[in-house]
Amino acid sequence: MTIRSPGEDLGGETEDGALRPETVVINLGRPAAVADGPLNVPITPASALQAGGVAGYARDGHAPWAALEEVLGALEGGRALTFSSGMAAATAAIGLFPAGAVIVAPTVAYMDVRRSLVRLQEAGRAEVRFVDITDTDAVIAACDGADALWLESPTNPLLGIADLPPLCAAARERGILCVVDNTFATPLLQRPLQLGADVVVHSATKAMGGHSDLLLGAVVAADETHFDALREARELGGATPGALESYLCLRGLRTLPLRLERAQHNAGVLAERLSDHADVSEVRYPGLTSHPQHQRSRDTLAGAGFMLTFRVRGGARRADALVDAVTLLTHATSLGGVETTLERRARYPAERGIVPDDLLRVSVGCEHVEDLWADLQQALASTADNLATR
């Protein structure tokens, strides 16, 4: 089965059998149709498996994983492997880099991936060239003599947009491994393998699962060599997903198109209104014309996504007060769930000096947008009053 590119709208199934992602996430990953059989692959709480099959032991393969991996692979256009967490997936992908690798990576990216790369460099096991991933010329220049290119777009948490087509092409021309973290965009907004990347990484904990109730990661490879190496890394490292987590993630993935549509709409409305608020000094959202890579976002993504950031006047103290003042939005880390969450990212030591102290990252959920806005308005108002009286 083939799948259409993000944003492509051709009206029904084409002659080559290409389907929209909204159809793929619902129809794939199903058990064989038998009379009175279940529509979903059941949860199978088993470690030992009957001999004579392909796996033989649950660490080597499991039915709930296979169903989820079938859907993820189809969405991204490669072969998928699931892992016990997003960082387990990222670590397996980093493990593809040769010893002593020269790695080009974003200055701003998910903090634990960045920390992992720094640790490799500190241990003398790699040289990392950190670069502004939104500066295409600088990234391509840094790729000369490199062994691997790690990309993330949109970036976490500043929502920078990388120009993936020329960057993936530059990596391919130089024969270097290109890995793209596609967690924020999801394959509904962007398919990096189609643009020339070798490997795609996801924290399936986030939008794919969509309900803040599981830890899971995924890697999707474009060729068999990388797929086999990643599968071996999972087997030897033991970073295998649980049957329940795999089941929950696939169930959540079925509704990703609906959740993304609603959350993206909400994010656009909130971004516009926050931009007009006197107490907000800056809003970053790819759908706003004020975003530094707004046009690039329109050219490379099928939508602006569900993530936004904003900076509140009054500094870190005001930002901390605001997250305590909200009553509907949830002060929590992670993202991509049906509930709207926010946090001040610089509260983490690894983010200090990378992001502004007063920056609030918001993962917009599926609530009614007017309720979300009312909560933000009252929080902005109450924190302004509190600060004024101190």
ABEGO torsion letter per residue (X at the ends): XBBBBBGBBAGEBBAAGBBBAAAAAAABGBBBBBBGBBABBBBBBBABBBBGBAAGBAAAEBAAAAAAAAAAAAAAGBBBBBBABAAAAAAAAAAABBBGBBBBBBABBBAAAAAAAAAAAAAGABBBBBBBAABAAAAAAAABGBABBBBBOBBOAAGBBBBAAAAAAAAAAAGBBBBBBAAAAEAAABBAAAAGBABBBBBAABAAAGAGABBBBBBBBABAAAAAAAAAAAAAAGBBBBAAAAAAAAAAAAAAAAAAAAAAAAAAAAAAAAAABAABABBBBAABAABAAAAAAAAABABAEABBBBBBBGEAAAAAAAAAABAABBBBBEBGBABBBBBBAAABAAABGABBAABBBBBBBABBAAAAAAAAAAAAAAAAAAAAAX
